Amino acid sequence: MNGNISLKLLKKSLCTTTVHFKEQPLSPPLTSLQCGTILQSLTNTKSFPKGQKLHSVMVTSGNLLNNTYLSTKLAAFYANCGRMAQARFWTKADNFTYPFVLKACGDLLLVETGKRVHSEVVVSGLESDIYVANALLAMYSKFGDMGLARMLFDRMLERDLISWNTMISGYVKNGNPRKALEVFEKMGKAELKADGTTLLGILSACAELMALKLGKEIHAYVVRKSGEIRNEFLTKFSYRDVL
């Protein structure tokens, strides 16, 4: 079932530039030849974002394992897109590859695959890498498992704005706006500057809770500060004042 979903979404994403998706019926799993043909088309058109998606699918499906043919094609793809630092094949996933793989698992709701990849991340010692950790937060948020996402978030040694925004938007999207405001309050105490993504998440939480007063305060502050929330506003904010 997941294989069919993966292929349908990948085909929909790539069909605008890849003639083989239009002409050739696909059935899971993709063969090495099919992957190579698609990748060659993306190489010719320098379709870097779409090639990254295909790369993620190939990693999660195991097609890249000990596959000289695909590793060569992949290196050529990155080189042709001007990504010389990435123009080699990683025989073992690293902190560059894992975020793409985890994103693919989250987007395609491949829960079991995502958990297996997470296990590999732990074994590889990369769970503390901030890029990998943020990808894990986003993946579990898409899975609806905010409990696990929060556990990972709380034990992160380093957090950036993406980490906080992922948790805020994750709580809102999973029907827990109060938790989103709680994270926003903690973000203020951490003295981290918010951005437009933070604003969107908090305003969405306010709408869900019908917290009109706070919503108006944020709106007014944005108008005054030309769209920027500053640290003093964050440090003064307490979600308990409006709930």
Secondary structure, 3 states (H helix, E strand, C coil): CHHHHHHHHHHHHHCCCCHHHHHCCCCCCCCHHHHHHHHHHHHHHCCHHHHHHHHHHHHHHCCCCCCHHHHHHHHHHHHHCCCHHHCCCCCCCCCCHHHHHHHHHHHCCCHHHHHHHHHHHHHHCCCCCHHHHHHHHHHHHHHCCHHHHHHHHHCCCCCCHHHHHHHHHHHHHCCCHHHHHHHHHHHHHCCCCCCHHHHHHHHHHHHHHCCHHHHHHHHHHHHHCCCCCCHHHHHHCCHHHCC
